[in-house]
Amino acid sequence: MALHNELGRKGEQLAEAYLLNLGYTILFANWRHARHEIDVIAVKAGVLHFIEVKTRRTASYGMPEESVSKNKLRNMISAAENFMQLHPQWKRIQFDILAISIGPSIQYFLIEDVYL
């Protein structure tokens, strides 16, 4: 497996543990529709969260959250629309980004309610 895939998998494991610790209930990890994927779908306080997880070992290529493009957000929205068709009971939704920096220590940065 490529090194960046291993890092992504490690980041998603860290993200799930972090979100559980914050009181989220994880519904799905790596939920796919067509070509689009949502890293984590979770619930907290009656709000459905679609969460993109980005992980970096160093800041050489920028902070993890900086790599989430408008195109990625559009793809998340597209996948979320399909998810909502399959699960229409949710009335409140939110898009979030969880940036994880793995260096000498692990740092988390949760950006809530992201929009275009």
C-alpha positions as CSV (number, residue, x, y, z in Angstrom):
1,M,0.0,0.0,0.0
2,A,1.3,3.5,-0.9
3,L,2.5,5.6,2.0
4,H,-0.1,8.3,1.5
5,N,-2.9,5.7,1.6
6,E,-1.5,4.4,4.9
7,L,-1.4,8.0,6.2
8,G,-5.0,8.5,5.1
9,R,-6.2,5.3,6.8
10,K,-4.3,6.3,10.0
11,G,-5.9,9.7,9.9
12,E,-9.4,8.3,9.5
13,Q,-8.8,6.0,12.5
14,L,-7.6,8.9,14.6
15,A,-10.6,11.0,13.4
16,E,-13.1,8.4,14.4
17,A,-11.6,8.1,17.9
18,Y,-11.4,11.9,18.2
19,L,-15.1,12.4,17.1
20,L,-16.3,9.6,19.5
21,N,-14.5,11.4,22.3
22,L,-16.3,14.6,21.4
23,G,-19.7,12.9,21.7
24,Y,-20.4,12.1,18.0
25,T,-22.0,8.8,17.0
26,I,-20.3,7.5,13.8
27,L,-22.9,6.2,11.3
28,F,-20.6,5.5,8.3
29,A,-16.9,5.6,7.4
30,N,-15.9,6.0,3.8
31,W,-19.5,6.2,2.5
32,R,-19.5,6.1,-1.3
33,H,-21.8,7.2,-4.0
34,A,-20.6,6.8,-7.6
35,R,-17.2,8.4,-7.7
36,H,-17.7,10.5,-4.5
37,E,-16.8,9.6,-1.0
38,I,-17.6,11.0,2.4
39,D,-14.9,10.1,5.0
40,V,-17.2,10.2,8.0
41,I,-20.9,10.5,8.5
42,A,-21.8,11.1,12.1
43,V,-24.5,12.5,14.4
44,K,-24.2,14.9,17.3
45,A,-27.1,16.7,19.1
46,G,-29.6,15.7,16.3
47,V,-27.4,17.2,13.5
48,L,-26.1,15.0,10.8
49,H,-22.4,15.8,10.0
50,F,-20.7,15.0,6.7
51,I,-17.0,15.2,7.6
52,E,-13.9,15.4,5.3
53,V,-10.7,14.2,7.1
54,K,-7.3,15.5,5.9
55,T,-4.1,14.3,7.5
56,R,-0.5,15.5,7.0
57,R,2.8,14.5,8.6
58,T,4.4,17.9,8.0
59,A,3.4,21.4,6.9
60,S,5.7,21.3,3.9
61,Y,2.8,21.2,1.5
62,G,0.6,23.4,3.7
63,M,-1.8,22.7,6.5
64,P,-4.2,19.7,6.0
65,E,-7.3,21.9,5.8
66,E,-5.8,23.9,3.0
67,S,-6.0,20.9,0.7
68,V,-9.8,20.8,0.7
69,S,-10.8,22.4,-2.6
70,K,-14.1,23.8,-3.8
71,N,-14.3,20.8,-6.1
72,K,-14.0,18.5,-3.1
73,L,-16.7,20.3,-1.3
74,R,-19.0,20.1,-4.4
75,N,-18.4,16.4,-4.5
76,M,-19.2,16.1,-0.8
77,I,-22.4,18.0,-1.4
78,S,-23.3,15.7,-4.3
79,A,-22.7,12.6,-2.2
80,A,-24.6,14.1,0.7
81,E,-27.6,14.8,-1.5
82,N,-27.7,11.2,-2.5
83,F,-27.3,10.1,1.1
84,M,-30.3,12.3,2.0
85,Q,-32.4,10.7,-0.6
86,L,-31.7,7.3,1.0
87,H,-32.1,8.7,4.5
88,P,-34.6,11.5,4.4
89,Q,-35.3,11.6,8.1
90,W,-32.5,14.0,8.8
91,K,-33.7,17.6,9.0
92,R,-30.4,19.3,10.0
93,I,-27.2,18.7,8.3
94,Q,-23.7,20.2,8.4
95,F,-20.5,19.9,6.5
96,D,-17.2,19.8,8.5
97,I,-13.5,19.4,7.9
98,L,-11.3,17.6,10.4
99,A,-7.6,18.4,9.9
100,I,-5.1,16.2,11.6
101,S,-1.4,17.0,11.9
102,I,0.8,14.1,12.9
103,G,4.2,15.4,14.0
104,P,5.9,15.1,17.4
105,S,2.4,15.3,18.7
106,I,-1.1,14.8,17.1
107,Q,-3.1,18.0,16.6
108,Y,-6.7,18.2,15.6
109,F,-8.5,21.2,14.0
110,L,-12.2,20.8,13.5
111,I,-13.8,23.3,11.2
112,E,-17.5,23.2,11.5
113,D,-20.3,24.3,9.2
114,V,-18.3,24.7,6.0
115,Y,-20.0,26.1,2.9
116,L,-19.0,27.3,-0.5
